[in-house]
Amino acid sequence: MPILNPDYSSLNYEEISAAIGLKVKHMPMLIGSFLEESETIMGSLSDAIDAKNYADIKSHAHSIKGSAGNLKFNEIYEMAKEIELSATATDENFDYKAYFDAIKEAISTIPQ
């Protein structure tokens, strides 16, 4: 799968809330929690990538994948899935850093 360049700057809370079965009023809190937690997870993921610690890469990518999937941030989900699968296979040729950077950029487009 290629690296994606999503832009979440114009999120539609109504669409997301309908897709996940929650009330619109809960979306700012959920997205705020995602942004707060993803900052910590992405820091740990960066450290794991730098250390080539494939078990930790897999674990942190899995966390981002799950959270993004729950909120229907599908492109982030897909890129995190690619990282997770590659780390599971201990693929030394996969460009973890490029995917990490793409996910970080995508997260930065999510309004707070």
C-alpha positions as a Markdown table, in Angstrom:
| # | Residue | x | y | z |
|---|---|---|---|---|
| 1 | Met | 0.0 | 0.0 | 0.0 |
| 2 | Pro | 1.3 | 3.5 | -0.8 |
| 3 | Ile | 1.8 | 6.2 | 1.8 |
| 4 | Leu | -1.4 | 8.2 | 2.0 |
| 5 | Asn | -1.7 | 12.0 | 2.5 |
| 6 | Pro | -5.1 | 12.5 | 4.1 |
| 7 | Asp | -6.3 | 15.8 | 5.3 |
| 8 | Tyr | -8.7 | 15.7 | 8.2 |
| 9 | Ser | -9.0 | 19.4 | 8.7 |
| 10 | Ser | -12.7 | 19.5 | 7.7 |
| 11 | Leu | -14.0 | 16.7 | 9.8 |
| 12 | Asn | -17.7 | 16.1 | 9.8 |
| 13 | Tyr | -18.7 | 15.2 | 13.3 |
| 14 | Glu | -22.1 | 14.1 | 12.2 |
| 15 | Glu | -20.8 | 11.6 | 9.7 |
| 16 | Ile | -18.3 | 10.2 | 12.1 |
| 17 | Ser | -20.7 | 9.9 | 15.0 |
| 18 | Ala | -23.3 | 8.2 | 12.7 |
| 19 | Ala | -20.6 | 5.8 | 11.5 |
| 20 | Ile | -19.5 | 4.8 | 15.0 |
| 21 | Gly | -22.9 | 4.9 | 16.6 |
| 22 | Leu | -22.3 | 7.7 | 19.1 |
| 23 | Lys | -23.9 | 11.1 | 19.7 |
| 24 | Val | -22.3 | 14.1 | 18.0 |
| 25 | Lys | -21.7 | 15.8 | 21.4 |
| 26 | His | -19.2 | 13.1 | 22.3 |
| 27 | Met | -17.0 | 13.6 | 19.3 |
| 28 | Pro | -14.9 | 16.5 | 20.5 |
| 29 | Met | -14.0 | 14.6 | 23.7 |
| 30 | Leu | -13.2 | 11.4 | 21.7 |
| 31 | Ile | -11.1 | 13.2 | 19.2 |
| 32 | Gly | -9.3 | 15.1 | 21.9 |
| 33 | Ser | -8.5 | 11.9 | 23.7 |
| 34 | Phe | -7.2 | 10.4 | 20.4 |
| 35 | Leu | -5.0 | 13.4 | 19.8 |
| 36 | Glu | -3.6 | 13.3 | 23.4 |
| 37 | Glu | -3.0 | 9.6 | 23.4 |
| 38 | Ser | -1.6 | 9.4 | 19.9 |
| 39 | Glu | 1.1 | 12.0 | 20.9 |
| 40 | Thr | 2.5 | 9.6 | 23.5 |
| 41 | Ile | 2.1 | 6.5 | 21.3 |
| 42 | Met | 3.8 | 8.2 | 18.4 |
| 43 | Gly | 6.7 | 9.2 | 20.6 |
| 44 | Ser | 7.1 | 5.6 | 21.7 |
| 45 | Leu | 6.7 | 4.4 | 18.1 |
| 46 | Ser | 9.5 | 6.8 | 16.9 |
| 47 | Asp | 11.8 | 5.5 | 19.6 |
| 48 | Ala | 11.0 | 1.9 | 18.7 |
| 49 | Ile | 11.7 | 2.6 | 15.0 |
| 50 | Asp | 15.0 | 4.2 | 15.9 |
| 51 | Ala | 15.9 | 1.2 | 18.0 |
| 52 | Lys | 14.7 | -1.3 | 15.4 |
| 53 | Asn | 12.6 | -2.9 | 18.1 |
| 54 | Tyr | 10.1 | -4.8 | 16.0 |
| 55 | Ala | 8.0 | -6.0 | 18.9 |
| 56 | Asp | 7.5 | -2.5 | 20.2 |
| 57 | Ile | 7.0 | -1.1 | 16.6 |
| 58 | Lys | 4.2 | -3.7 | 16.2 |
| 59 | Ser | 2.6 | -2.9 | 19.5 |
| 60 | His | 2.6 | 0.9 | 19.1 |
| 61 | Ala | 1.4 | 0.7 | 15.5 |
| 62 | His | -1.4 | -1.6 | 16.6 |
| 63 | Ser | -2.5 | 1.0 | 19.2 |
| 64 | Ile | -2.6 | 3.7 | 16.6 |
| 65 | Lys | -4.3 | 1.5 | 14.2 |
| 66 | Gly | -7.1 | 0.6 | 16.7 |
| 67 | Ser | -7.7 | 4.1 | 17.8 |
| 68 | Ala | -7.7 | 5.5 | 14.3 |
| 69 | Gly | -10.0 | 2.7 | 13.1 |
| 70 | Asn | -12.5 | 3.3 | 15.9 |
| 71 | Leu | -12.8 | 7.0 | 14.8 |
| 72 | Lys | -12.9 | 6.1 | 11.1 |
| 73 | Phe | -9.6 | 7.8 | 10.3 |
| 74 | Asn | -9.2 | 5.1 | 7.7 |
| 75 | Glu | -6.0 | 6.3 | 6.0 |
| 76 | Ile | -4.2 | 6.5 | 9.4 |
| 77 | Tyr | -5.6 | 3.0 | 10.1 |
| 78 | Glu | -4.2 | 1.6 | 6.8 |
| 79 | Met | -0.8 | 3.1 | 7.2 |
| 80 | Ala | -0.5 | 1.9 | 10.8 |
| 81 | Lys | -1.6 | -1.5 | 9.7 |
| 82 | Glu | 1.2 | -1.6 | 7.1 |
| 83 | Ile | 3.7 | -0.7 | 9.8 |
| 84 | Glu | 2.3 | -3.4 | 12.2 |
| 85 | Leu | 2.4 | -6.1 | 9.5 |
| 86 | Ser | 5.9 | -5.2 | 8.5 |
| 87 | Ala | 7.1 | -5.3 | 12.1 |
| 88 | Thr | 5.4 | -8.6 | 12.6 |
| 89 | Ala | 7.4 | -10.0 | 9.7 |
| 90 | Thr | 10.6 | -8.2 | 11.0 |
| 91 | Asp | 10.9 | -6.6 | 7.6 |
| 92 | Glu | 14.1 | -4.6 | 7.7 |
| 93 | Asn | 13.5 | -3.2 | 4.2 |
| 94 | Phe | 10.2 | -1.5 | 5.0 |
| 95 | Asp | 10.4 | 2.3 | 5.3 |
| 96 | Tyr | 9.0 | 2.6 | 8.8 |
| 97 | Lys | 10.1 | 6.2 | 9.1 |
| 98 | Ala | 8.3 | 7.3 | 6.0 |
| 99 | Tyr | 5.1 | 5.8 | 7.2 |
| 100 | Phe | 5.6 | 7.2 | 10.6 |
| 101 | Asp | 6.0 | 10.7 | 9.2 |
| 102 | Ala | 2.9 | 10.3 | 7.0 |
| 103 | Ile | 0.8 | 9.2 | 10.0 |
| 104 | Lys | 2.2 | 12.1 | 12.1 |
| 105 | Glu | 1.4 | 14.5 | 9.3 |
| 106 | Ala | -2.1 | 13.1 | 9.0 |
| 107 | Ile | -2.7 | 13.4 | 12.7 |
| 108 | Ser | -1.5 | 17.0 | 12.6 |
| 109 | Thr | -4.4 | 17.9 | 10.3 |
| 110 | Ile | -7.1 | 16.8 | 12.8 |
| 111 | Pro | -8.6 | 19.9 | 14.3 |
| 112 | Gln | -8.4 | 20.2 | 18.1 |
